[in-house]
């Protein structure tokens, strides 16, 4: 299994600002995923982050809005840029294990 | 491409009554199937999974799900629910191999009424 931690666990931000979310895994993994869960909704994949290459974004998500770094095999960051109230969500990082997928506890973001 | 359909967005049920949360999937290849649970204001937790073998899988808290390949379903059941089962339940699918992420259904909110 993989243990994933995220920082911050929650934050309240003003519109127009940016927030960087950190994700740390206790083992080396090739692929990491970032999801968004808007209030009352399911999880939506934002992007796949592989170490040593550019992140691959899903339809509706762009690098300028959600830049991702993946400097090594245990760490990744997701930045939510130029935030608006519509960005208020839970952001989760995730890694694929042998037979399942593990999730971090999430970062609860409220944009005022 | 894979997809997951959870037919019920909300399921209210009285305490100690049985419940079934429905999940159907679509995939052109073999899949692994999962149910995740999210309790109010908490993170996502794996409830149970089907990888291969017996089509009936069980969780430690009394839930079970049965993989039905012909009907492409993976419905979640519990014979007697508790107030503490109130949560959002997500069905998800992934291709074996670990190179693609989970695809989630829209979720079913189970509300257990005393």
Interface residues (C-beta under 8 A of the other chain):
Chain A: X31 X33 X41 X42 X43 X45 X48 X92 X94 X96 X97 X98 X99 X100 X101 X103 X104 X105 X106
Chain B: X32 X34 X43 X44 X46 X49 X51 X90 X92 X94 X98 X99 X101 X102 X104 X105 X106 X107
